Amino acid sequence: MPVFSTAEFDRALAQGPGSELDAAATTLALRLARAHLLGTATDAQRIGWKIADTDRTTDLAGWLERARAGDGLATFFAALRPAHPDYAALRAAYARETDPDRKLALARNMERWRWLPRSLGTDYILVNTATFEARLWRGGKQTGTWRVIVGKTSTPTPVFAATVTGVNLNPWWNIPASIVREKRGRFPASQGYVYLGGQWRQKPGPNNALGQMKLVMPNPYRVYLHDTPSKQLFERDVRAFSHGCIRTGDALGFATTLLEGVKTRAEIDRIVQSRQSVVIDLPQPLPVYITYFTAAPGADGTVTIAPDIYRRDARVPAAPPSGETCGI
C-alpha cells in the first residue's frame, strides 16, 4: 500500500477519478480506521500502559474492502470504535461539551480507551486507579462496584492486565525488597513478621498488611487486589496510599461475589476465622484490567473529571481522531 503525502493526495484529487486517486483514498481511509481502532498515540506517549494491544493484528485492509463492496463504510468506521459503554458515555459527553478544558480531558480519555482491546469480553474486573474504583462485569453488564486504595504518587499503581484464577483467604505477605529497604529490615515479631527462606514474610492474622483476602492474579509487577486492616482510609475521597497494590473495600464481600456458586459467605467466614491460609479457585479464570481514566461515567451515567493524580494526562494526544466530531 503506497503512502501518500497531503500534496500527493491533492495532486491525485486534481487529476480526477482513476487508480491513483483510488489508492490515495484507500490509504487515507486506512489511516482513519487505524486511528479509530488503535488511537493516534506514539509508543512514547503510551509509556507505562502495559495492556497488550491485541487489535493490532486486525486485517483492516481486508475489512475495508469488504465494507466498500457492501456499501458499508459508515458501519465499518463505527465498528472500529471501542465497544464499551464507558467509551460511548465519553463520546456523548464530548459531543455536548463546550468547556475547552473538559473537552480536552474527554478527548484524552477517549484516546486511552483505544489502547484497550476493543472488546474486554463479557466477564471481567475493571479497575480505574484515577477514580479509586473496581467494577465487576458479568454477562456484559456491570454487577458490582467497590472502592479501592491505590498507589501513592511516589509508587503509582501500574497499568496492566492479568487473569484472576482464585482467592487466597488469610494470605501470607511476602514483603517486597523495596519495602524491606524502606523499613531497614525492622519488622516486629509481635505483628506476625518472620524471616523465612531468605525473605521477610508476615503471617496471616488481623495485622497482616494484605488483610484477610488477596486475589490470585500472577503478574510481573507483584501488584494484587487485596484486603487491608486500614479500613478507615476508604472514607477518604482521594485514596492514594499504597506502595502500588490495590486495597479493596468490603474485600470479603468482593471475594464472596467472585466465588458465587463455589463458597457461601458463611463458609468464607469460617475459613477466615481459622486463620489458615487457603486458596479457592474461581469457577472460571477472570480477566482483570488495571487502568487509568481521569474522565469516567459515574453510577448515574454522568461523566466526571477526576484529578490527574499521577500526572499522566499531558502526554496523551489532545484530540480525538478525525470523525469523532462529525459522528462517523
C-alpha positions as CSV (number, residue, x, y, z in Angstrom):
1,M,0.0,0.0,0.0
2,P,1.6,3.3,-1.0
3,V,1.9,6.1,1.5
4,F,0.6,9.5,0.2
5,S,1.6,12.9,1.5
6,T,-1.1,15.7,1.5
7,A,0.5,17.2,-1.6
8,E,0.3,13.9,-3.4
9,F,-3.3,13.4,-2.4
10,D,-4.2,16.9,-3.6
11,R,-2.5,16.1,-7.0
12,A,-4.4,12.8,-7.3
13,L,-7.6,14.6,-6.4
14,A,-7.0,17.2,-9.1
15,Q,-6.4,14.5,-11.7
16,G,-9.9,13.1,-11.0
17,P,-11.1,9.5,-10.9
18,G,-8.5,6.9,-11.6
19,S,-6.2,4.4,-9.9
20,E,-4.0,7.0,-8.3
21,L,-7.0,8.7,-6.6
22,D,-8.4,5.3,-5.5
23,A,-5.0,4.3,-4.0
24,A,-4.8,7.7,-2.1
25,A,-8.3,7.4,-0.8
26,T,-7.7,3.9,0.4
27,T,-4.5,4.9,2.2
28,L,-6.3,7.8,4.0
29,A,-9.3,5.5,4.9
30,L,-6.9,3.0,6.5
31,R,-5.2,5.7,8.4
32,L,-8.5,6.9,9.8
33,A,-9.5,3.3,10.5
34,R,-6.3,2.6,12.4
35,A,-6.9,5.8,14.5
36,H,-10.4,4.7,15.4
37,L,-9.2,1.2,16.4
38,L,-5.8,1.8,17.9
39,G,-5.6,5.6,18.7
40,T,-3.1,8.1,17.5
41,A,-0.5,8.0,20.3
42,T,3.1,7.1,19.7
43,D,4.8,4.4,21.8
44,A,6.5,7.2,23.8
45,Q,3.1,8.7,24.6
46,R,1.8,5.3,25.7
47,I,4.7,4.7,28.0
48,G,3.6,2.9,31.2
49,W,0.5,1.5,29.5
50,K,1.2,-2.3,29.7
51,I,-2.0,-3.8,28.4
52,A,-1.4,-5.8,25.2
53,D,-2.8,-4.2,22.1
54,T,-4.4,-7.3,20.7
55,D,-6.3,-5.4,17.9
56,R,-3.0,-4.7,16.1
57,T,-3.4,-7.9,14.1
58,T,-6.8,-6.9,12.7
59,D,-6.9,-7.1,8.9
60,L,-8.1,-3.5,8.3
61,A,-7.4,-3.6,4.6
62,G,-9.5,-6.7,4.1
63,W,-12.3,-5.4,6.3
64,L,-12.3,-2.1,4.3
65,E,-12.5,-3.9,1.0
66,R,-15.5,-5.9,2.3
67,A,-17.1,-2.7,3.6
68,R,-16.6,-1.0,0.2
69,A,-18.1,-3.9,-1.6
70,G,-21.2,-3.9,0.6
71,D,-21.5,-0.1,0.7
72,G,-21.0,-0.2,4.4
73,L,-18.2,2.4,5.1
74,A,-20.1,4.2,7.9
75,T,-20.7,0.9,9.6
76,F,-17.1,-0.1,9.1
77,F,-15.8,3.0,10.9
78,A,-18.3,2.8,13.7
79,A,-17.4,-0.9,14.3
80,L,-13.8,0.1,14.9
81,R,-14.5,2.3,17.9
82,P,-14.3,0.8,21.4
83,A,-17.4,-1.2,22.2
84,H,-17.5,-0.5,25.9
85,P,-20.4,1.7,27.3
86,D,-17.9,3.9,29.2
87,Y,-16.5,5.0,25.8
88,A,-20.0,5.6,24.5
89,A,-20.6,7.8,27.5
90,L,-17.4,9.8,27.0
91,R,-18.2,10.2,23.3
92,A,-21.7,11.5,24.0
93,A,-20.3,13.9,26.6
94,Y,-17.6,15.1,24.2
95,A,-20.3,16.0,21.6
96,R,-22.2,18.1,24.2
97,E,-19.2,19.7,26.0
98,T,-18.4,23.4,25.4
99,D,-15.7,23.9,28.1
100,P,-12.3,23.5,26.3
101,D,-10.5,22.0,29.4
102,R,-13.2,19.4,29.9
103,K,-13.4,18.7,26.2
104,L,-9.6,18.1,26.2
105,A,-9.9,15.7,29.2
106,L,-12.6,13.8,27.4
107,A,-10.6,13.5,24.2
108,R,-7.6,12.2,26.1
109,N,-9.5,9.5,27.8
110,M,-11.3,8.5,24.6
111,E,-7.8,8.0,23.2
112,R,-6.9,5.8,26.2
113,W,-9.9,3.6,25.5
114,R,-8.5,2.8,22.1
115,W,-5.4,1.4,23.8
116,L,-7.5,-1.3,25.3
117,P,-8.8,-4.3,23.4
118,R,-11.9,-3.2,21.5
119,S,-13.8,-5.9,23.4
120,L,-12.9,-6.7,27.0
121,G,-15.1,-9.8,27.0
122,T,-18.3,-10.4,28.9
123,D,-16.9,-11.2,32.4
124,Y,-14.0,-9.2,33.8
125,I,-12.9,-6.8,36.6
126,L,-12.2,-3.2,35.5
127,V,-10.1,-1.1,38.0
128,N,-9.8,2.6,37.4
129,T,-7.0,3.9,39.7
130,A,-7.8,7.5,38.8
131,T,-11.3,7.2,40.4
132,F,-10.3,4.7,43.1
133,E,-12.9,2.1,41.9
134,A,-13.1,-1.5,40.9
135,R,-16.1,-2.7,38.9
136,L,-17.2,-6.3,38.2
137,W,-18.8,-7.1,34.8
138,R,-20.7,-10.3,34.2
139,G,-22.6,-11.2,31.0
140,G,-21.7,-7.8,29.6
141,K,-23.3,-5.9,32.4
142,Q,-21.9,-4.2,35.5
143,T,-22.9,-6.1,38.6
144,G,-20.9,-4.5,41.4
145,T,-18.7,-1.6,42.4
146,W,-16.0,-1.5,45.1
147,R,-13.9,1.4,46.5
148,V,-10.2,0.8,46.2
149,I,-7.0,2.4,47.6
150,V,-4.2,2.7,45.0
151,G,-0.5,3.6,44.9
152,K,0.9,6.8,46.2
153,T,2.2,9.3,43.7
154,S,5.7,8.2,44.6
155,T,4.7,4.5,44.0
156,P,1.9,4.7,41.4
157,T,-0.1,1.6,40.5
158,P,0.9,0.4,37.0
159,V,-1.4,-0.1,34.1
160,F,-1.6,-3.7,33.1
161,A,-3.9,-6.7,32.6
162,A,-3.8,-10.1,34.4
163,T,-6.0,-13.1,35.0
164,V,-7.6,-13.9,38.3
165,T,-7.6,-17.6,39.0
166,G,-8.6,-17.7,42.7
167,V,-9.0,-16.1,46.1
168,N,-6.4,-16.5,48.8
169,L,-8.1,-16.3,52.2
170,N,-5.8,-15.5,55.2
171,P,-2.8,-14.8,52.9
172,W,0.8,-14.6,53.9
173,W,2.5,-11.4,52.9
174,N,5.9,-11.8,51.1
175,I,7.3,-8.4,51.7
176,P,8.8,-6.8,48.6
177,A,12.5,-5.9,48.7
178,S,11.7,-2.2,48.2
179,I,9.7,-2.2,51.5
180,V,12.4,-4.1,53.3
181,R,14.8,-1.4,52.3
182,E,12.4,1.3,53.3
183,K,11.8,-0.2,56.7
184,R,15.6,-1.1,57.0
185,G,14.6,-4.7,58.0
186,R,12.8,-3.6,61.2
187,F,9.7,-5.9,61.4
188,P,8.3,-6.6,64.9
189,A,7.6,-10.2,65.7
190,S,4.5,-9.1,67.7
191,Q,2.8,-8.2,64.4
192,G,3.5,-11.6,62.8
193,Y,6.7,-10.8,60.9
194,V,9.1,-13.7,60.4
195,Y,12.2,-14.3,58.4
196,L,11.8,-17.4,56.3
197,G,13.5,-18.8,53.3
198,G,15.8,-15.8,52.9
199,Q,13.0,-13.2,53.0
200,W,10.7,-11.3,55.3
201,R,7.1,-12.5,55.5
202,Q,4.0,-11.7,57.6
203,K,1.8,-14.4,59.0
204,P,-2.0,-14.4,58.4
205,G,-3.9,-12.5,61.0
206,P,-5.6,-9.2,61.9
207,N,-2.4,-7.2,61.5
208,N,-1.5,-8.7,58.1
209,A,-0.9,-5.9,55.5
210,L,-2.9,-7.9,53.0
211,G,-5.9,-8.2,55.3
212,Q,-8.0,-11.4,55.1
213,M,-8.1,-11.8,51.3
214,K,-5.9,-11.5,48.2
215,L,-6.7,-12.3,44.7
216,V,-4.5,-14.8,42.9
217,M,-3.5,-12.9,39.8
218,P,0.1,-13.6,38.7
219,N,1.8,-10.6,37.1
220,P,5.3,-9.3,36.8
221,Y,4.6,-6.2,38.9
222,R,3.6,-8.1,42.1
223,V,0.5,-5.9,42.3
224,Y,-2.7,-7.5,43.6
225,L,-6.2,-6.7,44.7
226,H,-6.4,-7.4,48.4
227,D,-7.9,-6.5,51.8
228,T,-6.4,-4.2,54.3
229,P,-6.6,-3.7,58.1
230,S,-6.7,0.1,57.5
231,K,-10.4,0.3,56.7
232,Q,-10.7,3.9,57.7
233,L,-8.9,5.0,54.6
234,F,-11.8,4.1,52.4
235,E,-13.7,7.1,53.7
236,R,-11.2,9.5,52.0
237,D,-12.1,10.9,48.7
238,V,-8.6,10.7,47.3
239,R,-7.3,7.2,48.2
240,A,-3.6,7.0,47.0
241,F,-1.8,5.4,50.0
242,S,-0.3,2.1,48.9
243,H,3.1,1.0,47.5
244,G,1.3,0.1,44.3
245,C,-1.1,-2.7,45.2
246,I,-4.9,-2.2,45.1
247,R,-6.6,-2.4,48.5
248,T,-10.2,-3.3,48.1
249,G,-13.1,-2.2,50.2
250,D,-15.5,-4.8,51.6
251,A,-12.9,-7.4,50.5
252,L,-14.7,-10.4,51.8
253,G,-17.9,-9.3,50.1
254,F,-15.9,-8.9,46.9
255,A,-14.5,-12.4,47.4
256,T,-17.9,-13.9,48.1
257,T,-19.2,-12.3,44.8
258,L,-16.3,-13.8,42.8
259,L,-16.8,-17.2,44.4
260,E,-20.5,-17.4,43.9
261,G,-21.5,-21.0,43.4
262,V,-18.3,-22.2,45.0
263,K,-18.4,-20.9,48.6
264,T,-21.0,-19.2,50.6
265,R,-20.2,-16.2,52.8
266,A,-20.7,-18.4,55.9
267,E,-18.1,-20.8,54.6
268,I,-15.7,-18.0,53.7
269,D,-16.1,-16.5,57.2
270,R,-15.3,-19.9,58.8
271,I,-12.1,-20.2,56.8
272,V,-11.1,-16.6,57.7
273,Q,-11.7,-17.3,61.4
274,S,-9.5,-20.4,61.2
275,R,-6.5,-18.2,60.2
276,Q,-5.4,-20.9,57.9
277,S,-4.2,-19.7,54.5
278,V,-6.5,-21.3,51.9
279,V,-6.6,-20.7,48.1
280,I,-10.0,-21.3,46.5
281,D,-10.2,-21.4,42.7
282,L,-12.7,-19.3,40.8
283,P,-15.2,-21.3,38.6
284,Q,-13.6,-19.7,35.6
285,P,-10.5,-17.5,35.2
286,L,-11.4,-13.9,35.2
287,P,-9.6,-11.1,33.3
288,V,-8.7,-8.0,35.3
289,Y,-7.7,-4.7,33.7
290,I,-5.9,-2.2,35.8
291,T,-6.5,1.2,34.0
292,Y,-6.2,4.9,34.4
293,F,-9.1,7.1,33.2
294,T,-9.4,10.6,34.5
295,A,-12.7,11.0,32.8
296,A,-15.3,8.3,33.5
297,P,-19.1,7.9,34.0
298,G,-20.4,7.5,37.5
299,A,-23.2,5.3,38.8
300,D,-25.8,7.6,37.2
301,G,-24.0,7.7,33.9
302,T,-22.8,11.3,34.3
303,V,-19.2,11.8,33.2
304,T,-16.9,13.3,35.8
305,I,-13.4,14.6,35.5
306,A,-11.1,13.2,38.3
307,P,-7.8,14.8,39.4
308,D,-4.8,13.6,37.4
309,I,-3.0,12.2,40.5
310,Y,-0.2,10.6,38.5
311,R,0.2,13.4,36.0
312,R,-0.2,11.2,33.0
313,D,-2.7,13.2,31.0
314,A,-0.3,15.7,29.5
315,R,1.5,13.1,27.3
316,V,-1.8,11.7,25.8
317,P,-2.7,13.2,22.3
318,A,-5.0,16.1,22.8
319,A,-7.6,15.5,20.0
320,P,-9.8,12.6,19.1
321,P,-9.2,11.1,15.6
322,S,-11.0,12.7,12.7
323,G,-14.6,11.5,12.6
324,E,-15.5,11.7,16.3
325,T,-16.8,15.3,16.0
326,C,-18.9,14.5,12.9
327,G,-20.4,11.3,14.1
328,I,-18.6,8.8,11.8
